[in-house]
Amino acid sequence: MLRTMHYYEGKTILLTGASGGLGSEFATQLLDLGGELILADVKLESLSRFKTYSGKGKVLGTIAGDIGTKEGTERFLADVKKFTPCPDMIINNAGIAQAGAFGDVPLDRWEKLMNINLISPMRICHYFLPDMKARGSGHIVNISSVAGIVPLPGGAPYTASKHGIKGFSDAIREEYHKSGIFVSTVHPFFTRTAILQSERFGVNVDVSDYPQFLIESPENVIKETIKAIANKTDFILPGPTSKVLDLARRLTPGLMGLFSRGLLN
């Protein structure tokens, strides 16, 4: 815990999706550990509660960041520059999901998902990596999912985006490891956040029907994740379910296929 506390003290941290279930937990716990945060979300008013935070860390600023388009991401990056030339840490946490067979999901909806979950995090990293390299330090944290290591039927775009962010992270980790830059990916299972009530197209999936012990709490997921980030862990599996599923997909890939199909039925 001592290493965790010191790792975040005084660090400038850019956090996207800061008002969501995981995002708000990230913000709260990082502030308690002394982080200096730039918080971004599509709705600026949702971040107002953090402006009155009184504690070890501080909020450097809040940004209404719509990263669903190229133009929105460019405006977002310009706004980040008003607070820091280059963050010490970037947490690409913003994300959306959908449920439905791929052919039933409108093209504009899954393209927006790919922009938010994959393309915009890549743009953000592309923008700041040269400065991190010149400085000789940095830590990028990309929030993937268990869907980034196993397929999620009824969520093909989400699966593609999360596999994509893992693959992208693995590649830049190798490219920049000699430059003092660490890259972590986080792969939680279902968590009690609003993403469980995402858009549905042609299906009526109710996650509340799943065994509740499988669904993680945001507080526990982020507590474990923050500790792993401080230890510079590459591949983070918060919660017991994600660890079991990762082991199962490596040891018994056939059974994992049956499990994945069962999520939609």
C-alpha positions in Angstrom: 0.0 0.0 0.0 2.9 2.3 0.7 4.2 2.0 -2.9 0.6 2.6 -4.2 0.3 5.8 -2.1 3.6 7.3 -3.3 3.2 6.3 -6.9 0.3 8.7 -7.4 1.4 11.6 -5.2 1.7 14.8 -7.2 1.2 13.0 -10.6 -0.8 14.8 -13.2 -3.4 12.3 -14.4 -5.7 12.6 -17.3 -8.9 10.5 -16.8 -11.6 10.2 -19.4 -15.1 8.9 -18.6 -14.6 10.4 -15.2 -18.3 10.5 -14.1 -19.2 6.9 -14.8 -19.2 4.0 -12.4 -15.5 3.1 -12.9 -14.5 6.6 -13.7 -15.9 8.2 -10.5 -14.2 5.5 -8.4 -10.9 6.1 -10.2 -11.3 9.9 -9.5 -12.1 9.4 -5.9 -9.4 6.9 -5.1 -6.7 8.7 -7.0 -7.5 12.0 -5.3 -7.3 10.2 -1.9 -3.8 9.0 -3.0 -2.6 12.5 -3.9 -3.1 12.6 -7.6 -3.6 15.8 -9.5 -6.4 15.1 -11.9 -7.7 16.4 -15.2 -11.2 15.0 -15.4 -13.1 14.6 -18.6 -16.6 13.4 -19.5 -19.1 14.2 -22.2 -21.3 16.0 -19.7 -19.4 18.7 -17.8 -22.0 19.1 -15.1 -21.5 15.5 -14.0 -18.1 16.4 -12.8 -19.2 19.3 -10.6 -19.0 17.2 -7.4 -15.3 16.8 -7.7 -14.6 20.5 -7.8 -15.3 20.8 -4.1 -13.0 17.9 -3.2 -10.9 18.6 -0.2 -8.1 16.1 0.5 -4.6 15.0 -0.4 -4.9 15.4 -4.1 -6.6 18.1 -6.2 -8.6 18.6 -9.4 -6.6 20.7 -11.9 -9.5 21.1 -14.2 -12.6 19.5 -15.8 -13.3 19.1 -19.5 -16.4 18.5 -21.5 -14.8 16.0 -23.7 -16.8 14.4 -26.6 -14.4 11.9 -28.0 -16.9 10.2 -30.3 -15.6 12.0 -33.4 -12.2 13.1 -34.7 -13.1 16.8 -34.3 -14.3 16.3 -30.8 -11.1 14.5 -29.8 -9.0 17.3 -31.3 -11.0 19.9 -29.3 -10.6 17.7 -26.2 -6.8 17.5 -26.6 -6.5 21.3 -27.1 -8.4 21.7 -23.8 -6.1 19.2 -22.0 -3.2 21.4 -23.1 -4.6 24.3 -21.1 -3.9 22.4 -17.9 -0.7 20.5 -18.7 1.7 20.2 -21.6 1.8 16.4 -21.1 0.2 14.3 -18.3 2.3 12.0 -16.2 -0.4 9.4 -16.6 -3.3 8.9 -19.1 -6.2 6.7 -18.1 -8.4 6.0 -21.2 -11.5 4.9 -19.3 -14.3 6.3 -21.5 -16.3 3.6 -23.2 -19.7 2.5 -24.4 -21.3 -0.9 -25.1 -24.2 -2.3 -27.1 -26.0 -5.7 -27.2 -27.3 -7.3 -30.4 -26.3 -9.4 -33.3 -23.9 -7.4 -35.5 -26.2 -7.1 -38.4 -28.9 -5.6 -36.2 -26.8 -2.8 -34.8 -27.1 0.3 -36.9 -23.8 1.3 -38.6 -23.6 4.7 -37.1 -24.0 3.2 -33.6 -21.2 0.7 -33.8 -18.9 3.2 -35.6 -19.4 5.6 -32.7 -18.5 2.8 -30.3 -15.3 2.1 -32.2 -14.4 5.8 -32.1 -14.9 6.1 -28.3 -13.5 2.7 -27.3 -10.5 2.4 -29.6 -9.8 5.2 -32.2 -9.9 8.1 -29.7 -7.7 6.4 -27.1 -5.2 5.8 -29.9 -5.4 9.5 -31.0 -4.8 10.6 -27.4 -1.8 8.3 -27.0 -0.5 9.4 -30.4 -0.7 13.0 -29.3 1.1 12.6 -26.0 3.6 9.8 -26.6 6.3 12.0 -28.3 6.3 14.3 -25.3 6.4 11.4 -22.9 9.3 9.9 -24.8 11.2 13.2 -24.8 10.6 13.5 -21.0 11.6 9.9 -20.4 8.6 9.0 -18.3 4.9 8.3 -18.5 2.2 5.7 -17.8 -0.7 4.9 -20.1 -3.6 2.9 -18.8 -6.1 1.6 -21.3 -9.4 0.1 -20.0 -10.2 -3.0 -21.9 -12.5 -5.8 -20.7 -12.7 -9.5 -20.4 -14.2 -9.0 -23.9 -10.7 -8.0 -24.9 -9.5 -11.6 -24.3 -12.6 -13.7 -25.0 -15.3 -13.2 -27.6 -18.7 -11.7 -26.5 -21.5 -12.9 -28.7 -24.1 -10.2 -29.1 -21.3 -7.6 -28.7 -19.1 -7.9 -31.8 -18.2 -4.2 -32.0 -17.5 -4.1 -28.3 -15.3 -7.2 -28.5 -13.4 -5.8 -31.5 -12.8 -2.5 -29.7 -11.6 -4.2 -26.5 -9.4 -6.8 -28.4 -8.1 -3.8 -30.4 -7.2 -1.7 -27.4 -5.3 -4.6 -25.9 -3.4 -5.3 -29.1 -2.6 -1.6 -29.5 -1.4 -1.4 -25.9 0.8 -4.6 -26.3 2.5 -3.1 -29.3 3.2 0.4 -27.9 4.5 -1.2 -24.7 7.2 -2.9 -26.7 7.9 0.2 -28.8 8.3 2.6 -25.8 9.6 0.3 -23.0 13.1 1.8 -23.3 11.8 5.3 -23.0 10.5 5.0 -19.5 6.9 4.6 -20.5 4.7 2.0 -19.0 1.5 0.7 -20.6 -1.2 -1.2 -18.7 -4.4 -2.8 -19.8 -7.3 -3.5 -17.5 -9.7 -6.4 -18.1 -12.7 -6.4 -15.7 -15.7 -8.7 -16.0 -19.2 -7.3 -15.6 -19.2 -4.5 -13.1 -22.2 -2.7 -11.4 -22.1 0.4 -13.6 -24.5 2.0 -16.1 -22.8 0.1 -19.0 -24.9 -3.0 -18.0 -27.9 -1.0 -19.3 -26.4 -0.2 -22.7 -28.4 -0.1 -25.9 -30.0 -3.3 -27.1 -30.8 -4.2 -30.7 -33.0 -7.2 -31.3 -32.1 -8.9 -28.0 -33.4 -8.6 -24.5 -30.4 -9.5 -22.3 -30.9 -8.8 -18.6 -27.6 -9.0 -16.7 -29.6 -9.1 -13.4 -30.4 -12.7 -14.3 -26.8 -13.7 -14.0 -25.4 -15.0 -10.7 -24.8 -11.8 -8.8 -21.5 -13.1 -7.2 -20.0 -12.8 -10.7 -20.7 -9.1 -11.0 -18.0 -7.0 -9.4 -18.3 -3.7 -7.5 -16.6 -0.6 -9.0 -14.9 0.1 -5.7 -13.2 -3.3 -5.5 -12.3 -3.3 -9.2 -10.6 0.1 -9.1 -8.9 -0.5 -5.7 -7.2 -3.6 -7.2 -6.5 -1.9 -10.5 -4.9 1.1 -8.8 -2.6 -1.1 -6.8 -1.6 -3.1 -10.0 -0.9 0.1 -11.9 1.4 1.3 -9.1 3.3 -2.0 -9.5 3.6 -1.3 -13.2 1.6 -4.4 -14.1 1.1 -4.9 -17.9 -2.0 -7.1 -17.9 -4.5 -6.4 -15.0 -7.3 -8.8 -14.2 -9.3 -7.2 -11.4 -11.7 -9.5 -9.5 -11.8 -13.3 -9.3 -14.1 -13.8 -12.3 -11.8 -12.1 -14.7 -8.9 -14.2 -13.4 -10.8 -17.5 -13.7 -12.0 -16.7 -17.2 -8.5 -15.8 -18.3 -7.2 -19.1 -17.0 -10.0 -21.0 -18.6 -9.6 -19.4 -22.0 -5.9 -20.4 -22.0 -6.4 -23.9 -20.7 -9.8 -24.9 -22.1 -10.7 -22.6 -25.1 -13.5 -24.9 -26.2 -15.3 -24.5 -22.9 -14.9 -20.8 -23.1 -16.8 -20.8 -26.3 -19.8 -22.5 -24.6 -19.6 -20.0 -21.8 -19.6 -17.0 -24.2 -22.6 -18.3 -26.0 -24.4 -18.8 -22.7 -24.1 -15.1 -22.0 -26.6 -14.3 -24.7 -29.1 -17.1 -24.1 
